[in-house]
Amino acid sequence: MRPVYLDNNATTRVDSEVLQAMLPFFTDHFGNPSSKHDAGAVAGAAMKTARQQLQALIGAKFEHEIIFTSGGTESNNTAVLSALYVMPGRTEIITSAVEHPAVLALCTHLEKTSGIKVHRIPVDHHGRLDIDAYRTALTHRVAIVSIMWANNETGTIFPVATLADMAKQVGAIFHTDAVQAVGRLPMDLKSTAIDMLSLSGHKLHGPKGVGALYIRRGVPFHALIKGGHQERDRRAGTENIPGVVGLGKAAELALEGMDEENTWIKSLRDRLEKGLLEHIPRTSVNGDPLARLPNTTSVTFDGAVGEAIELLLNRHGIACSSGSACNSSFLRPSHVLEAMHMPDTAALGAVRFSFSRFNREEDVDQVLHVIPGIVRKFQGSARVPVG
């Protein structure tokens, strides 16, 4: 029985076409794009192609609105810190209570070290943003709004185009962490008021260690990394050409296959949810039932422990993700499920399954064959059988 990988929101398998596109840039085409000779020109042309491939995927108006980074975390940090620098009279940030740590940890650090005020907008039990609280927090003291496009745990999609329009009314910069959304949802940034957007290669079947930050033309910007003149002085350092090429190819493949793949992936997700709800008591699906990524399901098995389920599924060759963090003395639910007002007993039983184009129906069948017996070991028992 083949291994079953259902943790694609954590990272994805590099597509074979992406790998083939990258390989020559480790060997034959290894030039530095800043160099003036032919080898440098080949690398520079490859970067231009990759930028255009990303431009097409996210619907940017200009290719040079995209700068290459090391990934989503760097892009998020760059966006937030840039906004605070270019708007010195504004000392507040708006984000959500369910953001990725790449944003939340930075905001906490800024609160402690710089006196920045952070508004963490709450969500309801489906993970939907409290729009009234958001509207109240929007003042001319806000430098930047940073709210994710889609949540990495539940898949809940936020109305970022509307939120960006609202931010413009007070002159705030609007940034979205779209790491989970790019390549999975259609985008046309040029028709929105979104100022900055973060994405990461390894979430859409590209390589790790490369990502991008979209910066709308005309938005004031201050570089995080200083040094050379790469990326039009917006991100210093010799570019990761093989990674950039792979990211570009991954973007191209995502755009070409998005509609067909989303239909297929959603059918697999729905098949899994139906089977879990039918065969396992006290089971529920977390997140917005309608505005949700097609590949993502967060399922709570009440009375069980998600991290233990994850470990036991792994013994059967099934990779997924739990919604809790464990240390030597206690289990704690994820901050996302806590923000959704889920009781600890339910939140601790959460497991996330996230699909990709490489999954098959037999993957779902294998999970449905194994997991009911695992959950039965927990429900009605006070012990956690993970030894």
C-alpha positions in Angstrom: 0.0 0.0 0.0 1.5 3.3 -1.1 2.1 6.1 1.4 -0.8 8.6 1.7 0.2 12.3 1.9 -2.6 14.6 3.1 -0.5 17.4 4.6 -0.3 19.7 1.5 -1.0 22.9 3.5 2.3 22.2 5.2 4.3 21.6 2.1 3.8 20.0 -1.3 5.6 17.6 -3.5 7.7 19.3 -6.2 6.1 18.6 -9.6 8.3 16.7 -12.0 8.0 19.4 -14.6 9.1 22.0 -12.0 12.2 19.9 -11.2 13.1 19.5 -14.9 12.8 23.2 -15.4 15.1 23.9 -12.4 17.9 21.3 -13.2 19.7 23.2 -15.9 20.1 26.2 -13.6 22.2 24.2 -11.2 24.5 23.0 -14.0 24.6 24.5 -17.5 23.0 27.9 -16.7 24.6 28.9 -13.4 25.3 32.5 -14.2 24.7 35.4 -11.9 21.8 37.6 -13.3 23.7 40.7 -12.2 26.6 39.8 -14.5 26.9 41.5 -17.9 28.1 38.4 -19.9 26.0 35.9 -21.7 25.8 33.5 -18.8 24.3 36.2 -16.6 21.9 37.2 -19.4 20.5 33.7 -19.5 19.8 33.8 -15.8 18.3 37.2 -16.1 16.0 36.1 -18.9 14.9 33.1 -16.8 14.0 35.5 -13.9 12.0 37.6 -16.3 10.0 34.6 -17.5 9.3 33.5 -13.9 8.2 36.9 -13.0 5.7 36.9 -15.9 4.5 33.5 -14.9 3.7 34.7 -11.4 2.2 37.9 -12.8 -0.3 35.8 -14.8 -1.2 33.6 -11.9 -2.0 36.4 -9.4 -3.3 38.9 -12.0 -0.7 41.6 -11.4 -0.7 44.5 -13.8 3.1 44.8 -14.1 5.7 42.1 -13.9 8.0 44.3 -11.8 5.4 44.5 -9.1 6.8 41.1 -8.0 10.0 40.7 -6.1 11.5 37.3 -5.2 12.2 36.4 -1.6 13.1 33.3 0.5 9.4 32.5 1.2 6.2 33.5 2.9 7.8 34.5 6.2 10.2 36.9 4.7 7.6 38.4 2.5 5.2 38.9 5.4 7.9 40.5 7.6 9.0 42.7 4.7 5.5 44.0 4.1 4.7 44.8 7.7 8.1 46.4 8.5 8.1 48.4 5.3 4.7 49.9 6.0 5.7 51.0 9.4 8.8 52.6 8.0 7.1 54.5 5.2 4.2 55.7 7.4 6.1 57.0 10.5 3.1 58.9 11.9 1.0 55.7 12.1 1.7 53.4 14.9 -1.0 50.7 14.7 -1.4 47.4 12.9 -4.6 45.5 12.2 -4.4 41.7 11.7 -6.6 38.8 12.6 -6.6 36.5 15.6 -6.1 33.5 13.3 -3.1 34.6 11.3 0.0 32.4 10.7 2.8 32.9 13.2 4.8 34.6 10.5 2.6 37.6 11.1 1.4 37.1 14.7 4.9 36.6 16.1 6.2 39.7 14.4 3.2 41.7 15.7 3.9 40.5 19.2 7.6 41.4 18.9 6.7 44.9 17.7 4.3 45.4 20.6 7.0 44.5 23.1 9.9 46.4 21.5 8.5 49.3 19.5 5.3 50.3 21.3 3.2 49.4 18.2 -0.5 48.8 18.9 -1.9 45.7 17.3 -5.5 45.1 16.7 -6.2 41.3 16.5 -9.7 41.1 14.9 -11.7 38.2 16.3 -13.5 35.5 14.3 -16.7 33.6 14.8 -17.1 29.9 15.4 -16.7 29.3 11.6 -13.5 31.3 11.5 -15.1 34.2 9.7 -13.8 37.7 10.5 -15.8 40.1 12.7 -16.3 42.8 10.1 -17.8 45.3 12.7 -14.7 44.9 14.9 -12.5 45.4 11.8 -14.4 48.6 10.8 -14.1 50.0 14.3 -10.3 49.4 14.4 -9.8 51.2 11.1 -8.5 54.7 11.8 -5.9 57.0 10.4 -3.5 55.7 13.0 -3.3 52.3 11.2 -0.2 51.9 9.0 -1.0 48.5 7.7 -3.7 45.8 7.6 -2.3 42.3 7.3 -5.0 39.7 6.9 -4.6 36.3 5.3 -6.5 35.3 2.2 -7.2 31.8 3.4 -6.5 30.1 6.8 -3.9 27.4 6.8 -5.8 25.2 9.3 -9.5 25.5 8.4 -9.3 26.7 4.8 -11.7 29.5 5.6 -11.4 32.3 3.0 -11.5 35.9 4.0 -13.1 38.6 1.8 -9.7 40.4 1.2 -10.9 42.5 -1.7 -13.6 44.1 0.5 -11.2 44.4 3.4 -8.7 46.2 1.2 -11.3 48.6 0.0 -12.2 49.5 3.6 -8.5 50.0 4.5 -8.1 52.5 1.6 -10.8 54.7 3.2 -8.4 55.5 6.0 -5.2 55.5 3.9 -3.8 52.3 5.3 -1.6 49.9 3.3 -3.4 46.5 2.8 -1.3 43.3 2.8 -2.5 39.7 2.6 -0.7 36.5 3.4 -1.9 34.5 0.4 0.5 31.6 0.9 -2.4 29.1 1.1 -4.5 30.7 -1.6 -2.1 31.3 -4.5 -2.4 28.5 -7.0 -5.7 27.3 -5.4 -8.0 30.3 -5.9 -8.3 32.5 -9.0 -6.8 35.9 -8.5 -6.9 39.3 -10.4 -5.0 41.7 -8.2 -5.1 44.5 -10.6 -8.9 44.8 -10.1 -8.5 45.0 -6.3 -7.1 47.6 -3.8 -4.7 45.0 -2.4 -1.3 46.7 -2.0 0.9 43.8 -1.1 0.6 40.0 -1.2 2.9 37.2 0.0 3.3 33.8 -1.6 5.6 30.7 -1.2 6.8 28.2 -3.8 6.6 25.1 -1.7 2.8 25.5 -1.2 2.1 25.1 -4.9 4.4 22.2 -5.9 7.4 24.4 -6.3 10.7 24.3 -4.3 11.3 25.4 -0.7 13.3 28.4 0.1 11.8 30.7 -2.5 8.7 33.0 -2.5 7.6 36.4 -3.7 6.1 39.6 -2.5 3.7 41.5 -4.7 4.0 45.3 -4.3 1.4 47.3 -6.2 3.1 50.0 -8.4 3.1 53.3 -6.6 2.9 51.9 -3.1 5.7 53.3 -0.9 8.2 50.7 0.0 11.3 50.2 2.2 13.6 47.2 1.7 14.1 44.9 4.6 17.4 43.4 3.3 20.1 45.9 2.4 23.1 45.3 0.2 23.3 45.1 -3.6 20.9 46.5 -6.2 19.0 43.3 -6.9 15.2 43.4 -7.4 15.4 47.1 -8.3 16.9 47.8 -4.8 14.0 46.2 -3.1 15.6 42.9 -1.9 19.4 42.7 -1.8 21.3 39.4 -2.3 22.1 37.2 -5.3 18.9 35.6 -6.5 18.1 31.9 -6.1 17.8 31.3 -9.8 16.9 27.6 -9.7 14.3 28.3 -7.1 12.9 31.3 -9.0 12.7 29.2 -12.2 10.9 26.4 -10.2 8.5 28.9 -8.7 7.7 30.3 -12.1 7.0 26.9 -13.6 4.9 25.9 -10.6 2.8 29.1 -11.1 2.4 28.3 -14.8 1.2 24.7 -14.0 -1.1 26.0 -11.3 -2.8 28.5 -13.6 -3.2 25.9 -16.4 -4.8 23.2 -14.3 -6.6 25.2 -11.6 -10.2 24.7 -12.6 -9.9 21.0 -13.4 -7.7 20.2 -10.3 -10.0 22.1 -7.9 -13.0 20.1 -9.1 -11.1 16.8 -8.6 -9.5 17.8 -5.3 -12.8 19.1 -3.8 -14.4 15.7 -4.8 -11.8 13.9 -2.8 -12.2 16.2 0.2 -15.9 15.9 0.2 -15.6 12.1 -0.1 -13.4 12.0 3.0 -15.7 14.3 5.0 -18.8 12.3 4.1 -17.1 9.1 5.2 -15.8 10.5 8.4 -19.2 12.0 9.4 -21.0 8.8 8.6 -18.7 6.4 10.3 -17.3 8.2 13.3 -19.6 9.6 16.0 -19.1 13.0 17.6 -17.3 14.3 14.5 -17.6 17.7 13.0 -16.0 19.8 10.2 -14.4 23.1 11.2 -14.4 26.4 9.2 -16.8 28.2 6.9 -18.9 25.5 5.1 -19.0 27.6 1.9 -16.1 30.0 1.8 -13.4 27.4 2.2 -10.3 26.2 0.2 -11.3 23.2 -2.0 -8.4 21.1 -0.7 -8.7 21.6 3.0 -10.7 20.0 5.8 -10.3 20.4 9.5 -12.2 17.7 11.3 -12.8 17.5 15.1 -13.1 14.1 16.7 -14.6 15.0 20.0 -13.1 13.0 22.9 -10.0 12.2 21.0 -6.6 13.9 20.8 -5.6 15.1 17.3 -1.9 14.8 17.9 -2.2 11.2 18.9 -4.4 10.5 15.9 -1.7 12.0 13.7 0.9 9.8 15.2 -1.2 6.6 14.9 -2.1 7.4 11.3 1.5 7.9 10.5 2.1 4.3 11.6 -0.2 3.3 8.8 1.6 5.4 6.2 -0.8 8.3 6.3 0.5 11.9 6.8 -1.8 14.6 8.1 -1.6 17.4 10.6 -3.1 17.9 14.1 -4.4 21.2 15.4 -2.6 21.1 18.7 0.9 21.7 20.0 2.4 19.3 22.5 5.1 19.6 25.0 6.2 17.3 27.8 3.5 18.3 30.2 0.4 19.4 28.4 -1.6 19.7 25.2 -2.8 23.0 24.0 -5.3 23.6 21.1 -4.1 25.7 18.2 -4.6 29.4 18.4 -6.9 29.2 15.4 -9.4 26.9 17.0 -9.2 28.8 20.3 -10.0 32.0 18.4 -13.1 30.2 17.0 -14.4 29.7 20.6 -14.1 25.9 20.3 -14.1 24.1 23.7 -10.7 22.6 24.6 -12.1 19.0 24.6 -13.2 19.5 21.0 -10.3 21.6 19.8 -7.7 19.0 21.0 -9.4 16.5 18.8 -8.8 18.4 15.6 -7.0 16.9 12.6 -6.3 18.7 9.3 -6.3 16.8 5.9 -5.1 18.8 2.9 -5.1 17.4 -0.6 -3.2 18.1 -3.8 -3.3 17.1 -7.5 -1.3 14.0 -6.7 -3.9 12.4 -4.4 -6.3 9.6 -5.5 -9.5 8.1 -4.4 -7.7 5.2 -2.9 -6.0 7.6 -0.5 -9.3 8.6 0.9 -10.4 5.0 1.1 -7.3 4.1 3.0 -7.9 6.8 5.6 -11.5 5.8 6.0 -10.4 2.2 6.5 -8.0 3.0 9.2 -9.2 6.0 11.2 -12.5 4.8 12.6 -10.7 2.1 14.7 -8.1 4.7 15.9 -10.8 7.2 17.0 -12.7 4.4 18.8 -9.7 3.9 21.0 -10.0 7.4 22.3 -13.7 8.2 22.6 -14.9 7.2 26.0 -11.4 6.8 27.4 -9.5 9.2 29.6 -6.2 7.8 28.4 -4.2 8.8 25.3 -2.8 5.7 23.7 0.2 7.0 21.9 2.9 4.9 23.4 
